[in-house]
């Protein structure tokens, strides 16, 4: 059982005792604290507040949604209910409805036993670290209350938010529907039994794609495979793309903010290269800077420099990437996990926007997916993790590692990143799981794996 409170929201497993899982009591407590935080942020603005609520297709989604909505109503907050939706759609809907905040009920890439509350501010963006600390303090002290019966919030349903989201993407100047339509792409989509089954086909049809094959399309939260779009979990769609002679495969995570492409031969384009390719296209249309997190491939820097821009790294976490993007006025950014952030649309990872931009680039470039992939350098990232038991002092482990590798350049902005000539390894505790992530990159796959294994052995020794 686990309950994790971080910049990525309140995330936990379903079932178990309060404070050790995402129990109904914890859902109510943190939602009530969020309502109180929101009122404090806007107290000089008005006396009525509104929050957008949406969820992915998880089994636990409906009951948590009911708890969240009821708690907000009891707090005097008006609720705009999207029901089944995507994370980027909820983010966009905050703006569409001029709302004061939003709550997305999703544990993103985590398994079916997990769920979470992703909390948004009035700009439809994740709460900052400072705002998150304020909210957690309110929750810990239970410094919240509920309103009298004549001041209860209301609930209205918004059935058109996803349609508006898709329409806004299609109308972006950098999206060329006619070019996509002319290519007559045959597309296979792994919907992972969640709301991607609703959003991705709707987007593809709006882009003029008619030949669409859906895998795992029933929205029942019973994920057909591990929902994180990593190579070891995508054998099914890779085989289908090759067998059906499709032009491209598209895999998303359950809340549709991460994106991975499959080449026509069934090979993976690489989740790290989703952002690289989209940035390559965007930078051809709009010169400027880029941002990705410290665990992302250096291929983005290569592409950025090629187009005359400057690349900036950030700490891991969408809010950290967005903060850095605003600081350096980046025209495109995101994370190497397949997360694309286009400020022209909104400051949030958006797989739907990534699909539209990628297909446009593919259509206008007149290359196949595999041909496009071959235009980028072959860097290999070895992605690993070590599970943490209670009481492990990760700070001490990282300090010992820093001393051991003191002769190499290090970055301690987010965990510990160590550079070995042109190779690197990044170690950090996860915001979403009780684990240490170990990512290593090199020009050679075996080198990346060896670096990661060496550091994992060091960690286990210090543990």
Secondary structure, 3 states (H helix, E strand, C coil): CCEEEECCEEEEECCCCCCCCCCHHHHHHHHHHHHHHHHHHCCCCCCCEEEEEEECCCCCHHHHHHHHHHHHHHCCEEEEEEEECCHHHHHHHHHHCCCCEEEEECCCCCCCCEEEEEEECCCCCECCHHHHHHHHHHHHCCCCCCCCHHHCCCEEECCCHHHHHHHHHHCCCCCCHHHHHHHCCEEEEECCCCCHHHHHHHHHHHCCCCEEEEECCCCCCCCCCCCCCCHHHCHHHHHHHHHCCCCEEEEECCCCCCEEEECCCCCECCHHHHHHHHHHHHHHHCCCEEEEECCCCCHHHHHHHHCCCCEEEECCCHHHHHHHHHHHCEEEEEECCCEEECCCCCCCECHHHHHHHHHHHHHHHCCCHHHHHCCCCCCEEEEEEEECCCCCCHHHHHHHHHHHCCCCCEECCCCEEEEECCEEEEEEECCCCCEEEEEEEECCHHHHHHHHHHHHHHHHHHC
